């Protein structure tokens, strides 16, 4: 913790109910975001704690977790601006915690890092499917036998798995093939199957093709990400993208205001103090690909509807339908 953090913790301490210093670099108080507990006024489940050289906030009641900078932004935008200015004066970025990118070491055995199956552009069925959705067939591959293809890289599936063709979406990290996602083209109970070839590798599409010094848009699927500049896609549950060098993410979820799962994920993202796209009411399509097919300028819509903090909560309230 540096002197700037200590100074601003002192400034806001009087505004935090039951604020107390538990020990050096650990503070406890009632969470100002959720109110902590209406039934028991003695509950104090909000914490400021030290992570390496930075400070984080977490509430063990509502689950909110964010950098001290983002916590200040929600608590008092004026004090937050002062904090950012002083961080800049002290040669800091003023954006809050940026987790050091991990050293990514592949352990033996070494797997093949090249895909030895045809591109979808070379296979009529794959090409026609992708072109119908305005996707580039040269960016994806075609496996006539998905399980057999995966097993040729890393034994994963048993011999009883039926042969099925899938579009192959490659996942790279620092130019190494770390996994793939297979997208079904036939009716299937499992539309996407993700296989990661290395322990702890990121289930993220597009990491090698982004500028990390600019906002990085995070979509729900690889196909959607191809329509948005400087974007990646999650190929699994929400992950800590900051661990992989993304310090300024903007989260884009599907336009499903009646989905409890989507609504909760957006709510959690706002509570973390991160930026999120809230779709305007005149957009009815469910996802980015459908919006493109409907003729929308999705890039402009996305860039014009990025929110965080209190404004995000207000927009989110009018968007959700549950």
N, C-alpha and C positions, 0 to 999 in steps of 0.2 A: 504494500500500500504506500502510495507516495503522499507528499504534503497536500497536493490538490485534493485528493480523495478525502483525506482526513478533515480538511477545511470544510468541504461541502457536506460531509456526514454531520459535522457539527452544526452547520447552518440549518439542516432539515430535521435535526433530532427533536426540536421542540414541536414539530408538526406531526411527529409519529407517536401515537399513544403508547404508553408504558415502555418507552424506549430505554434500553439499558445496554451497557457494555458488558458482555459475558466474559470475554477475555480479549487479549490483543488481537485485533483484526476480526472479531466476531461480535455482531450486534444483534439484539433481539427486540421485537416490538410487534404491535398488532398490525396486521396487513392492511394498508389503506386501500387496496384494490378490491378486496372482497368483504372487508369489514371484520374478517377473522371469525367472529362468533357473536350472533345477536343474543344468544341465550346466556353465554358466559363471558362477561366483560373482562375476566382475568386471563383469558386465552391470549397467548402471544406466539403466533406461529410464523411470523415474518422474520427473515434473517438477511443480514448483509455479512458476507464472508469473503475471505481472501482466496483467490486462485492465482498462483504464481504472483505476478506483479499487479494484478487487477482485482476489482471488487465485483461480486455478483450478488443479485437479489434472488431469494426464493421464498415462496410461501408454502408451508406444509399443509395448508387447508385447501386453497384453491388450485395449487399446483403451478402458479405463475412462476416463471423463471426467466431472468433477463440480466443484462449488464447493468451496472450502477448508472451508466449514462442513460439507458432507456428507462430505468426506474425513475430517474429525475425528470425525464421528459414527460412522463405520465403524472408525476406528482406536482410539478411546477415548471411549465415551459420557460418562464423567465429565468429561474435559477439554472435550468438546464443550459440555456444559452450562455450564461456566465461561466458555467463549468466547461463548456466546449471551448470558449475563448481562452480560458486559463490553461486548458490542456494543450491547445495549440501553442501558447507561449512557452510551454515546457517541452516542446518538440514531440508532442503526441498527436495522433490523428484526430482525437476528439470524438471518435465513433464508438468507443467502448472496447470491450474485450475482443481481441482477434487471437484465436487459438493457434499456436504454432503448428504448421503443417507437419504431420508425422513422417518419420522416415519409413518408407514402405519397402520392406525387404521380403522378397519371395523366397520361401524355403524349399528345399528339395522335397519331392522330385520336381524338376523343371518340366513344365508343360509346353506344348506347341503354342506358339504365339501368332500363328498365321491360320487364317480360315481357308480351307481347301475345298470349298463348295462354291457353286456358281452364284454370281450376283442375281438379284431378282430381275434386273434388266435383261438377263440372258434366258430367263424362263418365262414363257408366255403367261402362265397362270399368275405368277408372282407379279410380273410387270403390269398386267391388266388390273389386278386388284389394287396395287399402289397408285397407278395413274388415275384410276377412277376416284381416288381420294386425294388427288393432286399432290401425291408424295413422290419423291425422287427414287425410282427403283435402283439407282446406282449406289444408294447409301445403305442398302440392306441386302441380305443374302437369302438363298433358298435351300432348305434341307428337305429332301424327299423323305428321309427317314430321320426324324428329329432325335429320337433316343439313340439311334446308332451314331449320329453325328456327335452328340454330346459325349458318348462313351469313347469315341475315338480320341477325344482330348483328355477326358478324365472319367474313369469308370464311375458311373452314377446310377444308371437304371439297370434293372434286372432283365433277364432274357424274355420274361413274360410280358413286357411292355409292347403293345401293338405298334406297328409301323404307322406313322402319321406325318404328313408334310406340314411344315411351318415356315413362316418368314423368320429369319434370324436377325436380331438386332444386336450388334456387337457392343460390348462395354469395354472401353479402354481406359487405362490410367498410365500416364507417362509412356504412351505408345505400346504398352504391354496389353495384350488381350487378357482381361481378368475375369470375364464372364460373358454370358450371352442371355438374351431373353427371346424365347420362341413365341411367336404370335400365330394363333390358329387361323386358318382361312376357311375351314369347315366348321359346321356347328359342333361345339365342344363345351363341356361343363367347365373346362379350365381354359380361358381365353389366352392368358399369359403364363408361361412357365419360365422362371428365372433361375439360372444356374451360375453360381460363382465358383471359380476355379481355385481361388486362394483364400485362406482364412483371413477374416477382417478386411477384405477388399471392399471398396465402396459400391453399393448397389445403385450406381448413378450413371446415367447416360450423358455423354457429351462433355465430360470434365476436361478433355484435352483440347477442346475447341472454344474456350471462353477467355475473355479478358477479365482477370481477377481484380483489376483496378477500377472497374465500373460495376454498376448494379447488375446482378446475375438473376435472371428470371428462372424460377423453379416450377416446372409443370408436373402434372400427374403422370404423364406418359411420354415416351420417346417420340412418337409420331407428332403429338402436339408441339413438342419443343422445336421441331424443325421449321415451324412457321414463325417463331419468335427469335429475334436477334439476341445474341449473348445469353443463351438459355441452356439449362440442363434439365434432366427429368429424373424423378425418383422411380426406381424399379423395385419398389418394395415399400415398407412403411417409412414414414418420415424419419430422416436421419439427421445427424448433426453435420450439416454441410460445411460449417465453419472449420471442422476438423480437416477438411480437404481443400482448404484455401479460399473458400467463398466467404468473404467477410461482410458482404452487403447483399444478402439475398432478398428477392421479392417473390413471394409465394403466390402461385396461380392455381387455384382449385377449380374443379368443374362447376359449372353453373347449375347447381342442383339445390335450390333453397329449401326443398322439402326432404332432403336427405339428412337424417340425424347424424350420420358419420361425417359428412362434409361440413355441416354446420358446426359440429364440435371441433373439427380440425381447424377451421377458420377462427373460431373463438379462441382456441389454444394459441394459435399463432399471434393473434392480436394481444393476448395476455402476456406473451413473451416479449412484447414490445417490438415485434418485427413487422416489416411492410407486407401488405397483402393486396391483391387485386380484388375489388368488389365489383361484380358485373353490373352495368346499368340495367334499369328495368325494361328497356326496349330491346334487350338481347334475350332471345328465347331458346337458342340452341344450347345443348348440354355441354359440349366441349369445344376446344379450339378448332379441331378439324371440321366439325359440323358448321362452325361459324364461317370458316373459309369457304366451304362448299355453298353456303348461303349467300356469299358475296360480300361479307363484311371485311373491312380493313382492320384485321385483328391487332396488328402491331399498334396502330393509333389508339384503338379502344383500350388496350392494355396499358399503354403509357399514360393515358388520360384518367385512369381509374385506380391509381396506386395510393393506398392510404395506410396510416399507422396511428397509434394512440387514440385519443378521444374521437377524432374524425372517423377513424376506422370503425370504432364502436357504433357511431351514429349511422354510418352507411350500412353496416352489417345488420343493424336492427331493422332498417327498412327493406333490406334484401331478403332476409330469411323468412320462411313461411311456416315455421314450427315453433 
